[in-house]
Amino acid sequence: MGCGDDHRGTVRMDMNPMRNGINLLADAHFIPLRDKSISKTLCKSVLEHVDSPRKVVLEMKRITADEIILVVPNIVNLGRMWLNLKHPLRKVNAGTKHIQGWDSKLINHIANSTGLKVLSFDWRLRRFNKMGLVIRQLFSSHMIAVLKDVGARDKTD
């Protein structure tokens, strides 16, 4: 979702018809795919742009059979916090169309409210990968969360 010009994946979706990588032009709030028709969903830099992140996550849950991987801007990043202190009355991220930012607490909340479970969090930053978790959280620009609909699996056990 929100594939932009990225050519990875079998089904690449975006709502901007000018992108080169897409093969499905659609709004993430209403994904035109059958239930559980996708094995894994990668939602990269999309949730911060949508009107209803919960609706988008519910749509991903509906179409995804296995894991949902979310890549979102990390609002715990020191650079973003510094900008917010300098400009407290502006949007979450000036110069972008970001409606909201994300941290692990907000991801847990949206997962719980949609019946998903967070399997893992990660903060990718090449220079700090060998550093502790706190260092990665403070300097990484993005957070990666892996979610799964554990309720569907539990019903078959």
DSSP file (Angstrom, degrees, kcal/mol; ACC not computed):
  #  RESIDUE AA STRUCTURE BP1 BP2  ACC     N-H-->O    O-->H-N    N-H-->O    O-->H-N    TCO  KAPPA ALPHA  PHI   PSI    X-CA   Y-CA   Z-CA
    1    1 A M              0   0    0      0, 0.0    43,-1.1     0, 0.0    13,-0.2   0.000 360.0 360.0 360.0 141.4    0.0    0.0    0.0
    2    2 A G        +     0   0    0     11,-1.2    12,-0.2    41,-0.1    10,-0.0   0.908 360.0 165.9  62.4  41.5    1.2    3.4   -0.8
    3    3 A C    >   -     0   0    0     10,-2.2     3,-2.4     1,-0.2    11,-0.1   0.725  11.5-178.1 -68.0 -22.9    3.8    1.8   -3.1
    4    4 A G  T 3  S-     0   0    0      1,-0.3    17,-1.0     9,-0.2    18,-0.3  -0.414  72.0 -24.1  59.2-130.1    4.8    4.9   -4.9
    5    5 A D  T 3  S+     0   0    0     15,-0.2     2,-0.3    16,-0.2    -1,-0.3   0.273 104.0 125.0 -97.3  10.4    7.4    3.9   -7.5
    6    6 A D    <   -     0   0    0     -3,-2.4    -3,-0.0     1,-0.1    13,-0.0  -0.545  43.7-165.1 -72.7 130.8    8.5    0.8   -5.6
    7    7 A H        +     0   0    0     -2,-0.3    -1,-0.1    15,-0.0     2,-0.1   0.320  49.6 114.1-101.1   7.2    8.2   -2.3   -7.8
    8    8 A R        +     0   0    0     -5,-0.1    -2,-0.0     3,-0.0     2,-0.0  -0.468  57.2  37.6 -76.6 151.5    8.5   -4.9   -5.0
    9    9 A G  S    S-     0   0    0     -2,-0.1     3,-0.2     1,-0.1     0, 0.0  -0.022  81.4 -99.4  96.4 161.4    5.5   -7.1   -4.2
   10   10 A T  S    S+     0   0    0      1,-0.3     2,-0.6    -2,-0.0    -1,-0.1   0.891 111.2  33.3 -84.4 -45.4    2.8   -8.9   -6.2
   11   11 A V  S    S-     0   0    0      2,-0.0     2,-0.6    11,-0.0    -1,-0.3  -0.958  72.3-172.6-116.4 114.8    0.0   -6.3   -5.7
   12   12 A R        -     0   0    0     -2,-0.6    11,-2.6    -3,-0.2    12,-1.4  -0.936   8.8-169.5-111.8 121.2    1.2   -2.7   -5.4
   13   13 A M  E     +a   24   0A   0     -2,-0.6   -10,-2.2     9,-0.2   -11,-1.2  -0.887  18.0 147.7-118.4 140.1   -1.4   -0.2   -4.5
   14   14 A D  E     -a   25   0A   0     10,-1.7    12,-1.5    -2,-0.4    10,-0.0  -0.962  40.8-137.7-155.9 159.7   -1.5    3.6   -4.5
   15   15 A M  S    S+     0   0    0     -2,-0.3    10,-0.1    10,-0.2    12,-0.1   0.394  81.5  91.6-102.9   4.1   -4.1    6.2   -5.0
   16   16 A N    >   -     0   0    0      1,-0.1     3,-1.6    10,-0.1     6,-0.2  -0.869  61.1-161.2 -98.3 109.8   -1.9    8.4   -7.1
   17   17 A P  T 3  S+     0   0    0      0, 0.0    -1,-0.1     0, 0.0     8,-0.0   0.614  83.8  70.2 -67.6 -10.2   -2.3    7.5  -10.8
   18   18 A M  T 3  S+     0   0    0     -3,-0.0     2,-0.1     2,-0.0    -3,-0.0   0.525  75.5 105.8 -84.0  -5.5    1.1    9.2  -11.7
   19   19 A R    <   -     0   0    0     -3,-1.6   -14,-0.1     1,-0.1     3,-0.1  -0.455  61.2-149.5 -77.4 148.6    3.2    6.6   -9.9
   20   20 A N  S    S+     0   0    0      1,-0.1   -15,-0.2    -2,-0.1    -1,-0.1   0.750  87.0  57.4 -87.2 -26.6    5.1    4.0  -11.9
   21   21 A G  S    S+     0   0    0    -17,-1.0   -16,-0.2    -8,-0.0    -1,-0.1   0.601  81.3 103.8 -85.6 -11.4    5.0    1.0   -9.5
   22   22 A I        +     0   0    0    -18,-0.3    -9,-0.2    -6,-0.2     3,-0.1  -0.366  31.5 170.5 -80.1 149.0    1.3    0.5   -9.0
   23   23 A N  S    S+     0   0    0    -11,-2.6     2,-0.3     1,-0.2   -10,-0.2   0.234  77.1  52.2-128.7   7.7   -0.9   -2.1  -10.5
   24   24 A L  E     -a   13   0A   0    -12,-1.4   -10,-1.7     2,-0.1     2,-0.8  -0.908  67.5-158.6-143.6 114.3   -3.9   -1.3   -8.4
   25   25 A L  E     +a   14   0A   0     -2,-0.3     2,-0.3   -12,-0.2   -10,-0.2  -0.831  42.0 127.8 -94.0 109.9   -5.3    2.2   -8.2
   26   26 A A        -     0   0    0    -12,-1.5     2,-0.4    -2,-0.8     5,-0.1  -0.986  60.4-104.9-159.4 162.6   -7.3    2.4   -5.0
   27   27 A D    >   -     0   0    0      3,-0.5     3,-1.7    -2,-0.3   -13,-0.0  -0.803  28.7-134.9 -91.9 133.2   -8.0    4.2   -1.7
   28   28 A A  T 3  S+     0   0    0     -2,-0.4     3,-0.4     1,-0.3    31,-0.1   0.679 103.1  65.9 -65.4 -17.5   -6.6    2.3    1.3
   29   29 A H  T 3  S+     0   0    0      1,-0.3    -1,-0.3    30,-0.1     2,-0.2   0.725 114.8  28.6 -73.7 -21.0   -9.9    3.0    3.2
   30   30 A F  S <  S-     0   0    0     -3,-1.7    -3,-0.5    29,-0.0    -1,-0.3  -0.700  79.1-170.1-141.5  82.4  -11.7    0.7    0.7
   31   31 A I        -     0   0    0     -3,-0.4     2,-1.9    -2,-0.2    -3,-0.1  -0.650  18.7-141.8 -83.1 121.8   -9.4   -1.9   -0.7
   32   32 A P        +     0   0    0      0, 0.0     2,-0.3     0, 0.0    -1,-0.1  -0.331  63.6 107.2 -83.5  58.7  -11.0   -3.8   -3.7
   33   33 A L  S    S-     0   0    0     -2,-1.9     3,-0.1     5,-0.0    -2,-0.1  -0.944  72.4-101.1-131.3 154.2   -9.7   -7.2   -2.8
   34   34 A R    >   -     0   0    0     -2,-0.3     3,-1.6     1,-0.1     4,-0.2  -0.298  53.3 -78.9 -70.7 157.9  -11.3  -10.4   -1.4
   35   35 A D  T 3  S-     0   0    0      1,-0.3    28,-0.3     2,-0.1    -1,-0.1  -0.310 112.7  -2.4 -56.5 134.6  -11.0  -11.3    2.3
   36   36 A K  T 3  S+     0   0    0     26,-2.6    -1,-0.3    25,-0.2    28,-0.2   0.748  90.3 132.6  54.3  30.3   -7.7  -13.0    3.1
   37   37 A S    <   +     0   0    0     -3,-1.6     2,-0.4    26,-0.2    27,-0.2   0.581  57.6  63.7 -86.5  -9.6   -6.6  -12.8   -0.5
   38   38 A I  E     -b   64   0B   0     25,-2.8    27,-3.4    -4,-0.2    28,-0.5  -0.948  66.4-155.8-115.9 133.3   -3.1  -11.4    0.4
   39   39 A S  E    S+     0   0B   0     -2,-0.4    27,-1.9     1,-0.3    28,-0.5   0.951  80.6   9.7 -74.4 -47.6   -0.6  -13.4    2.4
   40   40 A K  E     -b   67   0B   0     26,-0.2     2,-0.5    25,-0.1    -1,-0.3  -0.989  66.3-154.9-133.6 143.3    1.4  -10.4    3.7
   41   41 A T  E     -b   68   0B   0     26,-2.3    28,-3.4    -2,-0.4     2,-0.6  -0.971   0.8-162.7-119.5 129.6    0.7   -6.7    3.6
   42   42 A L  E     -b   69   0B   0     -2,-0.5     2,-0.7    26,-0.2    28,-0.2  -0.956   5.3-173.5-108.3 117.5    3.4   -4.0    3.8
   43   43 A C  E     -b   70   0B   0     26,-3.3    28,-2.6    -2,-0.6     2,-0.6  -0.884  12.1-176.5-112.7  97.4    2.0   -0.6    4.6
   44   44 A K  E     -b   71   0B   0    -43,-1.1    28,-0.2    -2,-0.7    26,-0.1  -0.862  62.6 -23.2-108.2 116.7    4.9    1.8    4.2
   45   45 A S  S    S+     0   0    0     26,-2.9    -1,-0.2    -2,-0.6    27,-0.1   0.903 106.5 105.4  55.1  48.8    4.5    5.5    5.1
   46   46 A V    >>  +     0   0    0     25,-0.4     3,-2.7    -3,-0.3     4,-0.7   0.689  57.4  66.4-119.5 -46.5    0.7    5.5    4.6
   47   47 A L  T 34 S+     0   0    0      1,-0.3     3,-0.5    24,-0.2    25,-0.1   0.778  95.5  60.2 -56.9 -29.8   -1.0    5.7    8.0
   48   48 A E  T 34 S+     0   0    0      1,-0.2    51,-4.2    51,-0.1    52,-0.9   0.585 108.3  46.5 -74.2  -7.2    0.3    9.2    8.7
   49   49 A H  T <4 S+     0   0    0     -3,-2.7    -1,-0.2    49,-0.2    -2,-0.2   0.582  92.3  94.4-106.8 -14.2   -1.5   10.5    5.6
   50   50 A V     <  -     0   0    0     -4,-0.7    49,-0.1    -3,-0.5    50,-0.0  -0.423  69.4-133.4 -89.9 156.6   -5.0    8.9    5.9
   51   51 A D  S    S+     0   0    0      1,-0.3    -1,-0.1    -2,-0.1    -4,-0.0   0.870 101.4  26.0 -70.5 -38.3   -8.2   10.3    7.4
   52   52 A S     >  +     0   0    0      1,-0.1     4,-2.0     2,-0.1    -1,-0.3  -0.777  60.5 178.1-131.7  89.0   -9.0    7.1    9.3
   53   53 A P  H  > S+     0   0    0      0, 0.0     4,-2.6     0, 0.0     5,-0.2   0.869  86.4  56.8 -56.3 -36.4   -6.0    5.0   10.2
   54   54 A R  H  > S+     0   0    0      1,-0.2     4,-2.4     2,-0.2     5,-0.2   0.919 106.3  48.4 -62.3 -43.5   -8.3    2.6   12.1
   55   55 A K  H  > S+     0   0    0     -3,-0.2     4,-2.0     2,-0.2    -1,-0.2   0.892 112.0  49.8 -63.1 -40.2  -10.4    2.0    8.9
   56   56 A V  H  X S+     0   0    0     -4,-2.0     4,-2.4     2,-0.2    -2,-0.2   0.918 111.1  48.4 -65.7 -43.1   -7.2    1.4    6.9
   57   57 A V  H  X S+     0   0    0     -4,-2.6     4,-2.6     1,-0.2    -2,-0.2   0.894 110.1  52.2 -65.6 -38.6   -5.9   -1.1    9.4
   58   58 A L  H  X S+     0   0    0     -4,-2.4     4,-2.1     2,-0.2    -1,-0.2   0.889 109.5  49.8 -62.9 -38.4   -9.3   -2.9    9.4
   59   59 A E  H  X S+     0   0    0     -4,-2.0     4,-2.0     2,-0.2    -2,-0.2   0.910 111.0  48.8 -65.6 -42.0   -9.2   -3.1    5.6
   60   60 A M  H  X S+     0   0    0     -4,-2.4     4,-1.6     1,-0.2    -2,-0.2   0.912 110.7  51.2 -63.5 -41.0   -5.6   -4.6    5.8
   61   61 A K  H  < S+     0   0    0     -4,-2.6    -2,-0.2     1,-0.2    -1,-0.2   0.907 109.1  52.1 -60.3 -41.8   -6.8   -7.1    8.4
   62   62 A R  H  < S+     0   0    0     -4,-2.1   -26,-2.6     1,-0.2    -1,-0.2   0.893 117.4  35.3 -62.9 -42.0   -9.7   -8.1    6.2
   63   63 A I  H  < S+     0   0    0     -4,-2.0   -25,-2.8   -28,-0.3     2,-0.5   0.625 101.8  87.4 -90.1 -12.9   -7.5   -8.8    3.1
   64   64 A T  E  <  -b   38   0B   0     -4,-1.6   -25,-0.2   -28,-0.2    85,-0.1  -0.768  47.1-174.8-100.7 127.5   -4.4  -10.2    4.8
   65   65 A A  E    S+     0   0B   0    -27,-3.4   -26,-0.2    -2,-0.5    -1,-0.1   0.795  78.3   7.9 -84.2 -30.9   -4.1  -13.9    5.7
   66   66 A D  E    S-     0   0B   0    -27,-1.9    83,-0.7   -28,-0.5     2,-0.3   0.517 113.6  -0.5-118.2-101.7   -0.8  -13.7    7.6
   67   67 A E  E     -bC  40 148B   0    -28,-0.5   -26,-2.3    81,-0.1     2,-0.5  -0.712  42.6-153.3-106.8 148.9    1.2  -10.6    8.7
   68   68 A I  E     -bC  41 147B   0     79,-2.6    79,-3.3    -2,-0.3     2,-0.6  -0.982  13.9-160.6-113.3 125.5    0.7   -6.9    8.4
   69   69 A I  E     -bC  42 146B   0    -28,-3.4   -26,-3.3    -2,-0.5     2,-0.5  -0.938   6.0-165.2-111.0 120.0    3.9   -4.8    8.4
   70   70 A L  E     -bC  43 145B   0     75,-3.1    75,-2.6    -2,-0.6     2,-0.5  -0.893   8.5-170.6-106.3 131.0    3.5   -1.2    9.2
   71   71 A V  E     +bC  44 144B   0    -28,-2.6   -26,-2.9    -2,-0.5   -25,-0.4  -0.979  23.1 163.0-118.5 115.6    6.3    1.4    8.6
   72   72 A V  E     - C   0 143B   0     71,-2.4    71,-3.1    -2,-0.5     2,-0.1  -0.911  45.0 -87.1-132.7 155.5    5.4    4.7   10.2
   73   73 A P  E     - C   0 142B   0      0, 0.0    29,-1.1     0, 0.0     2,-0.8  -0.397  42.6-125.8 -62.0 138.9    7.3    7.9   11.1
   74   74 A N  B >   -e  102   0C   0     67,-2.9     3,-1.2     1,-0.1     6,-0.2  -0.783  21.3-170.7 -89.7 108.9    8.7    7.7   14.6
   75   75 A I  T 3  S+     0   0    0     27,-2.8    28,-0.1    -2,-0.8    -1,-0.1   0.576  82.5  69.4 -79.1  -6.1    7.4   10.7   16.7
   76   76 A V  T 3  S+     0   0    0     26,-0.4    -1,-0.2    61,-0.1    27,-0.1   0.532  72.3 122.5 -83.5  -6.3    9.8    9.8   19.5
   77   77 A N    <>  -     0   0    0     -3,-1.2     4,-2.3     1,-0.1     3,-0.3  -0.328  67.6-133.6 -57.8 131.0   12.7   10.8   17.2
   78   78 A L  H  > S+     0   0    0     60,-3.2     4,-2.5     1,-0.2     5,-0.2   0.855 103.9  55.8 -58.2 -38.2   14.8   13.5   18.8
   79   79 A G  H  > S+     0   0    0     59,-0.4     4,-2.0     2,-0.2    -1,-0.2   0.916 109.7  45.1 -62.2 -43.4   14.9   15.6   15.6
   80   80 A R  H  > S+     0   0    0     -3,-0.3     4,-2.2    -6,-0.2    -2,-0.2   0.897 112.0  52.2 -66.9 -40.3   11.1   15.7   15.5
   81   81 A M  H  X S+     0   0    0     -4,-2.3     4,-1.9     1,-0.2    -2,-0.2   0.911 108.7  51.0 -62.5 -41.0   10.8   16.5   19.2
   82   82 A W  H  X S+     0   0    0     -4,-2.5     4,-2.1     1,-0.2    -1,-0.2   0.920 110.0  49.2 -62.1 -44.6   13.2   19.4   18.8
   83   83 A L  H  X S+     0   0    0     -4,-2.0     4,-2.3     1,-0.2    -1,-0.2   0.882 109.1  53.1 -62.4 -38.1   11.1   20.8   15.8
   84   84 A N  H  < S+     0   0    0     -4,-2.2    -1,-0.2     1,-0.2    -2,-0.2   0.860 108.9  49.4 -66.4 -34.5    7.9   20.5   17.9
   85   85 A L  H  < S+     0   0    0     -4,-1.9    -2,-0.2     1,-0.2    -1,-0.2   0.891 113.4  46.2 -68.6 -39.1    9.5   22.5   20.7
   86   86 A K  H  < S+     0   0    0     -4,-2.1    -2,-0.2     1,-0.3    -1,-0.2   0.852 129.3  24.2 -70.1 -34.6   10.6   25.2   18.3
   87   87 A H  S >< S+     0   0    0     -4,-2.3     3,-1.3    -5,-0.2    -1,-0.3  -0.640  70.2 166.7-132.3  73.0    7.2   25.3   16.5
   88   88 A P  T 3  S+     0   0    0      0, 0.0    -1,-0.1     0, 0.0    -3,-0.1   0.675  72.1  55.5 -68.5 -17.5    4.6   24.1   19.0
   89   89 A L  T 3  S+     0   0    0      2,-0.0     2,-0.1     0, 0.0    -5,-0.1   0.396  89.6  92.0 -97.5   4.5    1.5   25.3   17.1
   90   90 A R  S <  S-     0   0    0     -3,-1.3    -3,-0.0     1,-0.2     4,-0.0  -0.344  84.4 -79.7 -93.4 176.7    2.2   23.6   13.7
   91   91 A K        -     0   0    0     -2,-0.1     3,-0.4     1,-0.1    -1,-0.2  -0.025  55.4 -87.9 -63.8 175.4    1.1   20.2   12.4
   92   92 A V  S    S+     0   0    0      6,-0.3     2,-0.4     7,-0.3     7,-0.1   0.887 118.4  14.6 -54.8 -42.7    2.8   16.9   13.4
   93   93 A N  S >  S-     0   0    0      5,-0.5     3,-1.5     3,-0.1     5,-0.5  -0.836  81.1-143.2-141.2  99.2    5.4   17.3   10.6
   94   94 A A  T 3  S+     0   0    0     -3,-0.4     3,-0.1    -2,-0.4   -11,-0.0  -0.271  86.0  28.7 -60.9 144.6    5.8   20.6    8.8
   95   95 A G  T 3  S+     0   0    0      1,-0.3    -1,-0.2     3,-0.0     2,-0.2   0.434 111.3  77.8  85.0  -1.5    6.5   20.4    5.1
   96   96 A T  S <  S-     0   0    0     -3,-1.5    -1,-0.3     2,-0.1    -3,-0.1  -0.747  85.1-117.4-126.4 177.6    4.6   17.1    4.7
   97   97 A K        +     0   0    0     -2,-0.2     2,-0.3    -3,-0.1    -3,-0.1  -0.030  61.4 144.1-103.4  29.2    1.0   16.0    4.5
   98   98 A H        -     0   0    0     -5,-0.5    -5,-0.5     1,-0.2    -6,-0.3  -0.539  31.1-172.2 -70.8 128.1    1.3   14.0    7.7
   99   99 A I        +     0   0    0    -51,-4.2     2,-0.3    -2,-0.3    -7,-0.3   0.831  69.6   0.1 -87.4 -38.4   -1.9   14.1    9.7
  100  100 A Q        -     0   0    0    -52,-0.9    -1,-0.3    -9,-0.1     2,-0.2  -0.951  64.8-131.0-145.3 164.9   -0.5   12.3   12.7
  101  101 A G        -     0   0    0     -2,-0.3     2,-0.3    -3,-0.1   -27,-0.1  -0.629  23.5-133.3-110.2 174.9    2.7   10.7   14.0
  102  102 A W  B     +e   74   0C   0    -29,-1.1   -27,-2.8    -2,-0.2   -26,-0.4  -0.953  21.9 171.4-134.8 148.1    3.1    7.3   15.6
  103  103 A D     >  -     0   0    0     -2,-0.3     4,-2.2   -29,-0.2     3,-0.2  -0.870  52.9 -91.3-139.6 176.4    4.8    5.7   18.6
  104  104 A S  H  > S+     0   0    0     -2,-0.3     4,-2.4     1,-0.2     5,-0.2   0.834 123.7  55.9 -63.6 -31.9    4.6    2.2   20.0
  105  105 A K  H  > S+     0   0    0      2,-0.2     4,-2.1     1,-0.2    -1,-0.2   0.920 109.1  46.0 -65.8 -42.8    1.8    3.1   22.4
  106  106 A L  H  > S+     0   0    0      2,-0.2     4,-2.6    -3,-0.2     5,-0.2   0.881 112.1  50.9 -67.7 -38.1   -0.4    4.4   19.5
  107  107 A I  H  X S+     0   0    0     -4,-2.2     4,-2.5     2,-0.2    -2,-0.2   0.926 110.4  49.8 -64.4 -43.4    0.4    1.3   17.4
  108  108 A N  H  X S+     0   0    0     -4,-2.4     4,-2.7    -5,-0.2    -2,-0.2   0.904 111.0  50.8 -59.3 -41.0   -0.6   -0.9   20.3
  109  109 A H  H  X S+     0   0    0     -4,-2.1     4,-2.5     2,-0.2    -2,-0.2   0.938 111.9  44.6 -63.5 -48.0   -3.8    1.0   20.7
  110  110 A I  H  X S+     0   0    0     -4,-2.6     4,-0.8     2,-0.2    -1,-0.2   0.877 114.0  51.3 -67.1 -34.9   -4.8    0.7   17.0
  111  111 A A  H ><>S+     0   0    0     -4,-2.5     5,-3.0    -5,-0.2     3,-0.8   0.955 112.5  45.2 -63.8 -49.5   -3.9   -3.0   17.0
  112  112 A N  H ><5S+     0   0    0     -4,-2.7     3,-0.9     1,-0.2    -2,-0.2   0.882 111.0  53.2 -61.8 -39.2   -6.0   -3.7   20.1
  113  113 A S  H 3<5S+     0   0    0     -4,-2.5    -1,-0.2     1,-0.2    -2,-0.2   0.649 113.7  43.3 -73.7 -13.3   -8.9   -1.7   18.8
  114  114 A T  T <<5S-     0   0    0     -3,-0.8    -1,-0.2    -4,-0.8    -2,-0.2   0.319 118.1-105.0-112.1   6.6   -8.9   -3.6   15.5
  115  115 A G  T < 5S+     0   0    0     -3,-0.9    36,-0.6    -4,-0.4     2,-0.3   0.760  78.5 127.6  78.2  25.0   -8.4   -7.1   17.0
  116  116 A L      < -     0   0    0     -5,-3.0     2,-0.4    -6,-0.2    -1,-0.3  -0.734  50.3-138.2-109.4 161.5   -4.8   -7.4   16.0
  117  117 A K  E     -D  148   0B   0     31,-2.6    31,-2.0    -2,-0.3     2,-0.7  -0.966  16.5-127.3-119.4 136.8   -1.7   -8.3   18.1
  118  118 A V  E     -D  147   0B   0     -2,-0.4    29,-0.3    29,-0.2     3,-0.1  -0.739  24.2-177.9 -81.3 117.7    1.6   -6.6   17.8
  119  119 A L  E     -     0   0B   0     27,-3.3     2,-0.3    -2,-0.7    -1,-0.2   0.827  63.2 -11.0 -84.4 -35.0    4.2   -9.3   17.3
  120  120 A S  E     -D  146   0B   0     26,-1.2    26,-2.3     2,-0.0     2,-0.3  -0.993  49.8-149.5-162.2 156.3    7.2   -7.0   17.2
  121  121 A F  E     +D  145   0B   0     -2,-0.3     2,-0.3    24,-0.2    24,-0.2  -0.939  19.8 177.3-121.7 149.4    8.5   -3.4   17.0
  122  122 A D  E     -D  144   0B   0     22,-1.9    22,-3.1    -2,-0.3     2,-0.5  -0.988  21.6-153.3-149.7 151.2   11.8   -2.3   15.5
  123  123 A W  E     -D  143   0B   0     -2,-0.3     2,-0.5    20,-0.2    20,-0.2  -0.956  22.3-151.6-125.0 108.1   13.5    1.0   14.9
  124  124 A R        +     0   0    0     18,-0.6    18,-0.4    -2,-0.5    17,-0.4  -0.692  33.2 145.0 -89.9 126.4   15.9    0.8   11.9
  125  125 A L    >>  -     0   0    0     -2,-0.5     3,-1.3    15,-0.1     4,-0.7  -0.760  36.5-149.8-157.6 108.6   18.9    2.9   11.8
  126  126 A R  G >4 S+     0   0    0      1,-0.3     3,-1.0    -2,-0.2     4,-0.3   0.864  95.7  50.2 -51.4 -46.7   22.0    1.5   10.2
  127  127 A R  G 34 S+     0   0    0      1,-0.2    -1,-0.3     2,-0.1     3,-0.2   0.783 120.2  36.0 -65.0 -25.6   24.5    3.5   12.3
  128  128 A F  G X4 S+     0   0    0     -3,-1.3     3,-1.6     1,-0.1    -1,-0.2   0.270  79.1 109.6-113.8  11.3   22.8    2.5   15.5
  129  129 A N  T << S+     0   0    0     -3,-1.0    -1,-0.1    -4,-0.7    -2,-0.1   0.827  85.6  46.4 -58.6 -31.9   21.7   -1.1   14.9
  130  130 A K  T 3  S+     0   0    0     -4,-0.3    -1,-0.3    -3,-0.2    -2,-0.1   0.536 100.6  89.9 -86.8  -5.8   24.3   -2.4   17.3
  131  131 A M  S <  S-     0   0    0     -3,-1.6    -3,-0.1     1,-0.2     5,-0.0  -0.297  91.1 -77.5 -82.0 171.9   23.3    0.2   19.9
  132  132 A G     >  -     0   0    0      1,-0.1     4,-2.0    -2,-0.1    -1,-0.2  -0.135  42.2-104.2 -67.5 166.0   20.7   -0.3   22.5
  133  133 A L  H  > S+     0   0    0      1,-0.2     4,-2.5     2,-0.2     5,-0.2   0.866 118.8  55.2 -60.2 -40.7   16.9   -0.1   21.9
  134  134 A V  H  > S+     0   0    0      1,-0.2     4,-2.1     2,-0.2    -1,-0.2   0.910 107.5  49.6 -63.1 -42.1   16.6    3.4   23.5
  135  135 A I  H  > S+     0   0    0      1,-0.2     4,-1.6     2,-0.2     5,-0.2   0.927 111.8  48.7 -61.6 -45.0   19.3    4.9   21.2
  136  136 A R  H  X S+     0   0    0     -4,-2.0     4,-2.1     1,-0.2    -2,-0.2   0.901 111.0  50.6 -63.5 -40.2   17.6    3.4   18.1
  137  137 A Q  H  < S+     0   0    0     -4,-2.5    -1,-0.2     1,-0.2    -2,-0.2   0.896 112.0  47.1 -63.6 -39.6   14.2    4.7   19.2
  138  138 A L  H  < S+     0   0    0     -4,-2.1   -60,-3.2    -5,-0.2   -59,-0.4   0.757 123.3  30.7 -76.3 -24.9   15.6    8.3   19.8
  139  139 A F  H  < S+     0   0    0     -4,-1.6     2,-0.2   -62,-0.2    -2,-0.2   0.600  92.6 100.4-111.9 -14.1   17.4    8.5   16.5
  140  140 A S     <  -     0   0    0     -4,-2.1   -15,-0.1    -5,-0.2   -63,-0.1  -0.540  56.8-153.6 -76.3 137.0   15.4    6.4   14.0
  141  141 A S  S    S+     0   0    0    -17,-0.4   -67,-2.9    -2,-0.2     2,-0.3   0.769  77.2  37.4 -79.0 -25.4   13.1    8.3   11.7
  142  142 A H  E     -C   73   0B   0    -18,-0.4   -18,-0.6   -69,-0.3     2,-0.4  -0.925  65.4-147.0-131.4 153.5   10.7    5.3   11.3
  143  143 A M  E     -CD  72 123B   0    -71,-3.1   -71,-2.4    -2,-0.3     2,-0.5  -0.907  11.3-151.0-114.9 144.8    9.3    2.6   13.3
  144  144 A I  E     -CD  71 122B   0    -22,-3.1   -22,-1.9    -2,-0.4     2,-0.4  -0.972  14.3-176.7-118.7 126.5    8.4   -0.9   12.0
  145  145 A A  E     -CD  70 121B   0    -75,-2.6   -75,-3.1    -2,-0.5     2,-0.5  -0.979  14.0-153.2-124.6 136.1    5.6   -2.9   13.6
  146  146 A V  E     -CD  69 120B   0    -26,-2.3   -27,-3.3    -2,-0.4   -26,-1.2  -0.941  20.5-176.1-108.4 124.5    4.5   -6.4   12.7
  147  147 A L  E     -CD  68 118B   0    -79,-3.3   -79,-2.6    -2,-0.5     2,-0.3  -0.841   7.2-172.8-120.6 156.1    0.9   -7.3   13.4
  148  148 A K  E     -CD  67 117B   0    -31,-2.0   -31,-2.6    -2,-0.3     2,-1.5  -0.998  32.1-121.4-147.8 145.6   -1.2  -10.4   13.1
  149  149 A D     >  +     0   0    0    -83,-0.7     4,-0.9    -2,-0.3     3,-0.4  -0.698  37.0 171.3 -83.6  88.7   -4.8  -11.3   13.4
  150  150 A V  H  >  +     0   0    0     -2,-1.5     4,-2.4     1,-0.2    -1,-0.2   0.745  67.9  68.9 -75.5 -21.8   -4.3  -13.9   16.2
  151  151 A G  H  > S+     0   0    0    -36,-0.6     4,-1.6     1,-0.2    -1,-0.2   0.875  96.3  52.9 -62.7 -37.8   -8.1  -14.3   16.7
  152  152 A A  H  > S+     0   0    0     -3,-0.4     4,-0.6     1,-0.2    -1,-0.2   0.890 111.7  45.5 -65.0 -39.8   -8.5  -16.0   13.3
  153  153 A R  H >X S+     0   0    0     -4,-0.9     3,-0.9     1,-0.2     4,-0.8   0.898 109.7  54.8 -70.3 -40.2   -5.8  -18.5   14.1
  154  154 A D  H 3< S+     0   0    0     -4,-2.4     3,-0.5     1,-0.2    -1,-0.2   0.827 100.8  60.1 -63.4 -32.1   -7.2  -19.2   17.6
  155  155 A K  H 3< S+     0   0    0     -4,-1.6    -1,-0.2     1,-0.2    -2,-0.2   0.776 105.7  47.6 -67.7 -26.1  -10.7  -20.0   16.2
  156  156 A T  H <<        0   0    0     -3,-0.9    -1,-0.2    -4,-0.6    -2,-0.2   0.643 360.0 360.0 -90.2 -15.0   -9.3  -22.9   14.2
  157  157 A D     <        0   0    0     -4,-0.8    -1,-0.2    -3,-0.5    -2,-0.1   0.493 360.0 360.0 -73.4 360.0   -7.3  -24.4   17.0
